[in-house]
């Protein structure tokens, strides 16, 4: 007896479920209607209400702790206090750094700008030997000099209007010529007192080399109205010699 043939099972036809009708706002991307209350499309997952998305934070809100989003006003006082502290710190820093920054700016201008001479309107000395008055230090001739009896004597220059004194040049001794330099005694140190228009006084100690020639002294002082030079330690004061100062020149920015 022949074996039986296998019979394939007949396909079972399953009923197709009827598509559920959905009514609601269509998706702005694919147009599929979605039930009320959904936030994202049931087909393409696109946001159903793009207008409800949060706007990007401004750049200053991206810095911690300002970048934190708050709910119902929480944390706003913290952000306010942080901002207030930063503003106060900047103000205090600017208050302390402003004088230093201004001085640096003025010094830079002094170095980059040219200079021009400023002549005093009056010259007075506490003491002077006959034939060698104080005004000899401003006559432009280095072979004539002011002669003082010794250390402690002073010479004062008064100016007609305030100016920024960039520097001054001192020609010490009787002359800038080497053979004439040590003809008289010389000061090795001077104490400079500078008075500004507001009454403030600036002091500077000037050390002078014992050799013929000019010595440039950088100052950078604003609103100068008077300069006093007091002779300090001297050398060569022997016999009938006197302390000689040939020339003093003042300069401002051109």
C-alpha positions in Angstrom: 0.0 0.0 0.0 1.5 3.4 -1.1 2.2 6.0 1.5 -0.2 9.0 1.7 0.7 12.4 0.3 1.2 15.2 2.7 -1.5 17.8 2.3 -0.4 21.5 2.9 -2.5 23.3 5.4 -4.9 25.8 3.9 -4.1 29.5 4.6 -6.2 31.1 7.2 -7.6 34.4 6.2 -7.6 36.8 9.1 -10.0 39.7 9.1 -8.4 43.1 8.7 -9.0 45.4 11.5 -10.9 48.5 10.4 -8.6 51.6 10.6 -9.5 53.7 13.5 -10.7 57.1 12.5 -8.8 59.8 14.3 -9.8 63.4 14.3 -7.6 66.2 15.6 -5.0 68.8 14.6 -3.0 67.5 11.6 0.8 67.2 11.9 2.5 70.3 10.5 5.1 68.0 8.8 3.3 64.9 7.4 -0.4 65.9 7.8 -1.4 62.9 9.9 -4.3 63.8 12.2 -3.5 63.2 15.9 -5.7 62.9 18.9 -6.1 65.9 21.2 -3.5 66.2 23.9 -0.6 64.7 22.0 2.7 66.6 21.8 4.3 64.7 19.0 3.0 63.2 15.8 2.0 59.5 16.1 3.5 58.9 12.7 6.6 61.0 12.2 7.2 62.1 15.9 7.4 65.8 14.8 6.4 68.4 17.5 2.7 69.2 17.0 3.1 72.7 18.5 6.4 74.2 17.3 5.5 77.6 18.7 5.6 76.2 22.2 9.3 75.4 21.9 11.6 77.4 24.1 13.6 80.1 22.5 17.4 79.7 22.7 19.1 81.4 25.6 21.0 84.6 25.0 24.8 84.3 25.1 25.1 85.8 28.6 22.6 83.2 29.9 25.0 80.4 28.7 27.4 81.2 31.5 26.9 79.3 34.8 24.9 80.0 36.9 23.0 82.2 34.6 22.3 79.4 32.2 19.9 77.6 34.5 16.3 77.8 33.5 14.1 78.6 36.4 10.5 77.7 37.1 8.0 80.0 38.8 10.7 82.6 39.6 13.0 80.2 41.5 16.7 81.2 41.4 16.1 84.7 40.0 17.4 86.4 43.1 20.6 84.3 42.9 21.2 85.4 39.4 20.5 89.0 40.3 22.9 88.9 43.2 25.6 87.2 41.0 25.2 90.0 38.4 25.3 92.7 41.1 28.5 91.2 42.6 30.2 91.1 39.2 29.2 94.7 38.4 30.4 95.9 41.8 33.7 94.0 41.4 34.2 95.7 38.0 33.5 99.1 39.4 35.9 98.6 42.4 38.6 97.2 40.1 38.2 100.1 37.7 38.4 102.6 40.6 41.7 101.2 41.7 43.2 100.5 38.3 42.2 103.8 36.7 45.1 105.9 38.1 47.6 103.2 37.2 46.1 102.8 33.7 46.1 106.6 33.2 49.7 106.8 34.3 50.7 104.0 31.9 48.9 105.7 29.1 50.5 109.1 29.7 54.0 107.5 30.0 53.4 105.8 26.7 52.5 109.1 25.1 55.7 110.7 26.6 57.8 108.0 24.9 56.1 108.2 21.5 55.7 112.0 21.3 58.4 114.6 20.6 59.4 117.2 23.2 59.8 121.0 23.3 61.5 123.3 25.8 59.6 125.2 28.4 61.1 128.4 29.8 60.4 129.5 33.4 59.1 133.1 34.0 61.1 133.5 37.2 64.3 132.0 38.7 65.2 132.5 42.3 68.1 131.1 44.4 68.5 130.9 48.1 72.1 132.1 47.7 74.4 133.1 44.8 77.9 134.3 44.5 78.5 137.7 42.9 78.7 137.5 39.1 77.0 134.0 39.0 73.2 134.6 39.4 70.5 131.9 39.3 69.3 133.1 35.9 72.5 131.9 34.3 71.0 128.3 34.5 68.4 129.3 31.9 70.3 131.5 29.5 71.1 128.7 27.0 74.8 129.1 27.5 76.7 126.3 29.3 79.8 128.3 29.9 78.0 130.5 32.5 76.8 129.1 35.7 75.0 129.7 39.0 77.5 129.6 41.9 76.3 128.5 45.3 78.3 128.7 48.6 77.8 125.0 49.4 75.4 122.1 49.9 71.9 123.0 51.1 71.5 126.0 48.7 68.5 125.8 46.4 67.3 127.2 43.2 63.6 127.6 42.3 62.0 127.8 38.8 58.5 129.2 38.5 56.4 128.8 35.3 53.7 131.0 33.8 51.2 128.2 33.2 50.9 124.5 34.2 52.5 121.9 31.9 53.3 118.2 31.9 57.0 118.0 32.6 58.2 115.0 30.6 61.9 115.4 31.6 64.6 117.9 32.4 68.3 118.1 31.4 70.9 119.2 34.0 74.3 120.4 33.0 76.3 120.1 36.2 79.5 121.9 37.0 80.9 125.1 35.6 80.7 123.9 31.9 79.9 120.8 29.8 83.5 121.1 28.4 85.8 118.5 30.2 88.6 121.0 30.6 86.4 123.5 32.3 84.1 121.1 34.2 86.1 120.8 37.3 87.1 124.4 37.6 84.5 124.7 40.4 82.9 122.3 42.8 80.0 120.1 41.7 76.9 118.6 43.3 76.7 114.8 43.3 73.1 114.7 44.4 70.1 117.0 44.1 66.7 116.8 45.8 64.0 117.9 43.4 60.6 119.2 44.7 57.9 119.7 42.0 54.7 121.5 42.8 51.6 121.0 40.6 48.7 123.5 40.1 46.5 121.7 42.6 49.1 122.1 45.3 50.4 118.5 45.3 54.1 118.1 45.8 56.3 115.5 44.2 59.8 114.6 45.4 62.6 113.0 43.5 66.3 112.4 44.4 68.6 112.9 41.5 72.1 111.3 41.4 74.6 113.0 39.2 77.8 111.4 37.8 81.0 113.4 38.4 81.8 114.0 34.7 81.2 116.7 32.2 78.1 116.6 30.1 74.3 116.5 30.4 72.1 114.4 32.7 68.6 113.7 31.5 66.0 113.1 34.3 62.7 111.5 33.3 59.8 112.8 35.4 56.3 112.6 33.7 54.5 115.0 36.2 51.3 116.8 35.2 50.4 120.5 35.8 53.8 121.6 36.9 54.0 125.2 38.1 57.2 125.2 40.2 60.4 123.2 40.5 63.0 123.5 43.3 66.4 121.9 43.2 68.4 121.6 46.4 72.0 120.8 46.3 73.0 117.7 48.2 76.5 116.2 48.7 79.2 118.1 46.7 82.7 117.4 45.6 85.7 119.7 44.8 84.7 122.4 47.3 88.1 123.5 48.3 89.8 126.8 48.7 87.9 129.6 47.0 85.8 127.3 44.9 82.0 127.4 44.7 79.3 124.8 43.8 78.5 125.4 40.1 75.4 124.5 38.1 75.7 125.5 34.4 72.2 124.8 32.9 68.8 123.4 33.7 66.3 122.8 30.8 62.7 121.7 31.1 60.7 119.9 28.4 57.0 119.1 27.7 55.3 117.0 25.0 55.3 118.8 21.6 
